[in-house]
Amino acid sequence: MHWQLGLVRSLLGANEYAAARVVLLCWIGAVAIPACYVTWRYFLPQTYENVVLRCIGIGLCLIGLFARRFSKRELDIFLLVALSYLIPFFFTFMFLMNHASAVWTQTLLVGLVVLFHFDMALAGVAYAVGTALACVGVLIAGEGAVLLSKPVLQQLPIHWFTIAELSVAKVGRNVLAQEKLAGLGAGLATVAHELRTPLTSVDANARGLNRLLQHDQVNSDSAHEALTRIQFEVRHMNHMIDLFLLSASAVNRNLQPNEAVSMAATVDSVIKRYPFAGQLQQNSVVVEVRGNFMFAGQSELAVVILLNLLRNALKAVQRAGKGRVRIIIDGARRTPRLLFIDTGCGIAPRHLPLIFQRFYSYPAHNGTGIGLALCKEIVEAWQARIRCVSRETAYAIFVLEFPLNAPARTPGTPGIPGTPGLH
C-alpha cells in the first residue's frame, strides 16, 4: 500500500495529493457531523450538544471541498485551522462538556489517531492549540471543575501514550521509507556505474567507425577491432543486467535446496557466460578439478554465487594491476569444497569481518554491498558454509564448504582445464 501511495503522490504532485486527501476528509466530515448530531440528540441522547459548534464544523468541511483550488500556503493555513477546530477543539470540548462519557471518550481517542496521521509538526500544533481552546471554552461555560475530575484525568495518560505510539510508528515508517529509497538509490547508482563505462566505450568505437567511413579510410583491422570491442561491451552489459536480475529474484525466492547440482558443471557454465575483457583476462582464470561433487542446492542460485565471486576476484586483480584467479573444485576431501583464489589486492584485516554484511561495500562505493551477503544467505540455506581468508596486497581465498550428507561425489568432469597447485 505504501508504494501505491507513493505512486499517487508522484503522479499528482505533493500539493494536489494533500488537497485530494483534505477533500476526502471534508466529505466525510460534512456527512458525519450532522449524522452524529441526529444520533446523539434523538436516538442515543448525550448530556450536552451544541448546534452552533457543529454548524461551524460543517462550514469548515464545505470550504475544504474546494481545497484543490487553494495555493500551497492557503492549503497549509486551512489545514491548521480545520484540524485544530474539528478534532482537538470540538472533540475535546464535547468530551469535557459530556463529563467524559463513553461515547465521547472513544470519539476523542479516534480523533487523535486521525489527527496524528497528518504531518507530525502540524498535528502537534493543532493538538496543543485546539486542546487549550477547548479547556478555555469549558471554563467560560462554567464547567471548569470537570477539567480535574477523575474520569478526565484518567484519559490523559491514554491519550499521550496513543500520541507517542503513533509518533514512533510514523517515524519508523519514515525511516524505513528512507532506507528503501537509499537502497534503491544505491542500486541504481551501481547499475549506472556498471553500464556507463561500456556505453561510453560503445559510443567511442561507433564514432571512430563513423569517422573512418566518412573519410573512406576504412581499415579492416581497425574496423574489426572496434566492432569486437562493441560486441564485448554489449555482452558485458547483458551480463551485468542478468546478474542484477538474478540477484534481485534471489532476494525474494525460496532458497531451500530442491535439486542435486554438479559443481563442475556450474563452474563451466559460469566461465562460458562471463564476459571476459579479452583473451588475456580469460587466460588469467584457471579451473582445477580435483574431484567433482554434487551438492543439494539450486542450479540458478549456484550460478549467482559463482558469478559474484568471479566478478569480485577479477575486480581485485584489476585494482591491483597484477595476479590471476584460480577456481579449485575439491571434491576429493571428506568435506567437499570450492576455492576461489585471487592474487590481486587482497582485503585489509579491519574489513575482513564485515564483507558478508548486507550493504557493506569494500572498497567504498564499489557496488551495493549485497553480492556477498546474498551469497552467504544462499549458501547457509543449503547447510553449507562460506568464509574468506586474505592477506592485504597479496591474495584473497573464498572457501565454500558443503555438508557431508550432500549427494554422492562424481569424478572430475572433462572439458575443464586444470592446473596443479594449492593443497
N, C-alpha and C positions, 0 to 999 in steps of 0.2 A: 504493500500500500504506500509506503514512504516514497518509493521510486516513482509511483504513479503521480503522487502529489508533486514531486519534483518536476516531472514532465509537464504537468499542468502549469506550474509556475513558469517554467522556461518558455512555454508556448504563449501564455497570456501576458507575461511580464509581472514583476512583483507587485506593482501598484494595482493593476487590473485584477490580479488574483486576490489581493486583500479586499478590494471593492466587492468582488463576487462573493467572498466569504461574508462580508458585512450585510450584503443584500439578502443572502440566505437566512442569516440570523435574525434580521429585521422582519422578514416574512414570518418566521416562527414566532417572534415576539408580538407582532401585530395580531396574530391569531390567538396566541396563548394568553396574553394579558386579559382581554375581555372574557375569554372562556373560563379562566381561573376565577375571575370576579363572580361570574354567574354561579360557578360551582361552590365557592366558599361563602357566597352571600345567600344562596337559596337552597342548595341541595345538602351541603355539608357546612353549615354556618360556623364561622370563626368569631372570636370575640370582637375583633376590630377589622374594619375595612375602610378604604379611602378612595372614593371615586376620582377625586381631583388628581391624586398622585398617579393613578392608573391611566388617566387621560393624558397626562404629561408623558408617561412611558409610551403610550400608543402613538402620540405625536412624534416622539423621537424615532420610533420604528418606521413611521411613514416617511419621515425625512430621509432615513437611511436607505429606503428603497431606491433613492436616486444617487447612491454612493458612486456609481460608475461615472457620473458627471463631475465628481469632485476632483480637485487637484490633489496632489500628494499631501500638501500642507493642510488643506481643508479636511481630507480624509483622516489625517492624524488627530486634528482637533476634535472632529466629530467622534472618533473612536474613544478618545479620553473622556469626553463629556457623556456620551451614551453609556459606556461601560461603567463609569463612576456612578451614574444615576440608576441604571436598570438593575445592576447586580448588587454591589456592596451597599449603596444607599437604600434603595427601595426594599430589597430583601432583608437587610439588617433592621431597618425601621419597622417593617411589618413583623419581623421576628420578635423584636422588643415589645412592640405595642400589643402583641398577642401573648406576651408573657412566656415566650419560649415554648409555644405549643408544638406538638409532634409534627404537624403539617409544616410549619414554618421553620422548624429546626432542620428538617430534611431538605426543604426547599433552599434554604440558605447554603447548606453544605453542597448541594448540587450546583448552585450558582457559583460558588467559589471554584469548583472543579472546572466549570466552563470558563470562568474568568482567567484562570491561570494556564489555560491552553493558548492564550494570546501571548504576545511578547512579554517577557518577564518584567522588564522595566515599566512598560505600560500597565500591566496588571498590578504591579506593586504600588504605583502611584494611584491608580483608580481605587484599589482596596483601601489605602490609607485615607484618601480624600472622602470617598463615599462612606466609609465606616464612621469617620469623625463627624460628617454632616448628619448622619443618622442619629448618632448619640446626642448631638446638639438639638435635633428635631424632637427627640424624646423628652429632653429636658424642657424645651419650650412647651410641649404638650402636657407637662405636669406629671410625667411618669418616670421621673429621674430615679426613683427608688428601684426600678426594675433592673437598672444597669448593674447593681451589686447583688442582685438576687442569686441564690444558689443555682437554679436551672440555667441562668445565662452564663455564670462564671464556669459552670461545668463544661459548657460548649467551647470555651476559648482554647483549651489545650487541643481539642479535637480539630478545630479549625486551623490552628497554627501547625499542627502535625500534618494535616492534609496539604496545606500550602507548601510545607518543607518537602514532603514526599513528591509532590508534583514538580517542584523546582529541581530536585535532584534528578528525577526521571527525565525532565526536559533537557537538563544539562548533559545527562548521559546520552540521550538521543542525538544531541548536537555534536558531542564528541565523537560518537560512532559515525555520524554522517561525515564529519571532517576526516576521520580515519579512512572511510571508504573513498572519499574524494582524493585524499593524499595517495592511497593505494592505486586508484585509477590514474592519477597524475603520474605517479612513478612508472606504472606500466606503460602508459602512452609515451612517456619520455624515453623509456627503454626501446620501445618499438621505433620511435623517431630516430634515436641514436643508431640503432642497428641497421635501419634501412636508408638513412641519409647518405652514408658513405658509398654503398653500392649504387644508389641512384645517381650520385654525383659522378661516379666513375662511368656509368652508362651514358650519362649526358655528355661527358667529356669525349668519350670514344665516338659517340654518334656525331658530335660536332666536328671531330677530326676527320671522320669519313666524309662528311658533307663538304668540308674544305677540299679534300682530295678530289672529290667528284666534280666540284665546281671548276677546278683548275686543270681538269683532265690529267691529274698527276697520280692516278691510281697505281699504287704499288701493291702487288699481290701479297707480299709478306706483311706489309703494314696493315693492309685491309684485313688479312686473315687474323693477325694479332689482335686488332681492335674488336673484330667480331667474336673471337674466342673470349676476350675479356668481358664483353657484353653478356655472352652466354653464361659465363661463370657468375657474374653479379646477379643475373636473373635467377640462376639456380640457388645462389646464396640467399636471396630474398625469399624465395619459395621455401627454402629450408627453415629460415627463421620464422616465417608465418606458420609452417607446420609445427615447429617446436612450441611456439606460443599457444597454438590451438590445442595441441596435445596436453600441454601443461595445464591450460585452463580447464579442459574437460576432466583431467585427472583430479583437480581440486574437489569436484562435486560428485565424483563417481564412487562406486563401491570398490574399495581397494583390495578386498579379500581375494586370495588366490582361487582361481577356478579352472586352471589348466596346467599341464606339465610343459615347461618351456625349456628348450635347449639353449644353453649359454653360448655355445659356439655359433649356432645359427643366428642368435640375436646379435652377437658381435659382428658377424659377417654382414648382416642386414644394415647395421649402423655404419660400418665402413663404406658400404656401397652407397648409402644415402647421403653421407656427409659431403657438403660442397667444399672440398679442399681448394685452397687458393691456387694450387698448381701441383705439378708432379713432385716438386721438391718438398712441399708440405705433406703430401700424401706419403712420400717415402720416409718422412720423419716419424710416421706412426707404424709400429711393428706389433704384430699379434703373435703370441706364442701359446700353443695349446699343449699343456702338459697332461691333459686328460679332460675331455668334455664331460659335462654333468648336466642332469636335468634337475629342475627345481620347480616347486609349486608357486605359481605366480600368474601374471597376465602378460602375454607377449607384447601388447601395445605399450603397457606401462614400463616393461623392461626396456623397450626402445627409448622411452622418455628418459629413464635413468641414465642409460649409456650415452645418449646424445648430449645430455647436460654435462656429464663427466668428461666426454671427449672435447666438447666446446671449451670447458674451463681449462683443460690441460693444454690445448693449443693456444689459448689466450695467454697462459702463463709462459709458454715458450716464446710467444711473440713479444710479450713485455720484456722478457729477459734478453731477447736477441740471441738466444742460444738454446741448445737442448733438443730433446726428442721425446716421444711418447711411446711407452710400452704397455701393451694390454696383455696380461697373463691369465689364461684360463687354467686354473689349478684344481682339476677335479680328482687328482691322484691322492690328495690328502684325506685324512679322516674327516676333516671338516672342509668341504669343497669351498673354494673361494675364487673371487675375481679381483685382480690387482690392476689399478690404473696408475701408472707411474710416469711422471713427467720430470725432466731435469731442467726445468725453467727457473722461475723466480722464487719458488718456494713460498711458504706462509710464515709470517712472523709469529713467535710464540704467544704474544699477547692476543693475537687474532684467532689462533687455532681453536680455542674452546667455543668460539662464537659462530663459526662458519655455518653450522647447521641450524642456526636460529632464523626464524622467518623474518624477512625484511632486513636482515643484516647482509651488507654487501661489502666485499673486500676485493680490490681496493674500493674506496668510497666512490659512489656514483658510477659503479661498474655493473649496473643491472638492477633488477627489482629486489634481489635478495630472497627469491622464493625457490630458485632452482634446487639448491642442495637441501633446503628444508623439505621440499616436496619429495626429493629422493629418499630422505631419511624416513619420512612418513610412509611412503610406499613400501620400502624395504622392511620396516618394522611390522607393517600389516601382514607381511609374508613370514613373520617369525625369524627374519634374518637380521643381520647387523651391518652397519656401515660405520667406518671410522677413518681417520686421516692421521698419517704420520708425516711430519715435514721438517725440513731444515731450511731456514731462510737463505735465499740466493742459491740454493743447491738442488732441492728436489721436493716433491710432494707425492705421497703414495696414498691413494684411496683404496681401502680394503673392504670388500663386500663378502661376508661370510654367511653361508647358508646352513640351515638346520640339518642335523643328522638324519631326520626322518624324511628328507626330500626323496623324490623318485630316484630310481637306480641310475648310477652314472653310466655313461657310454664312452667308448674310446674316442680319441681325437678325431675331429672332423677334417677330411681332406679339403684342400682348396683354400685354407687359411695359412698364410706364411708364418713360420715360426723361427725364433732365434733362441740360442742358448742364453742363459743369464740367471736372473735373480732366483735365489733359493731361500 
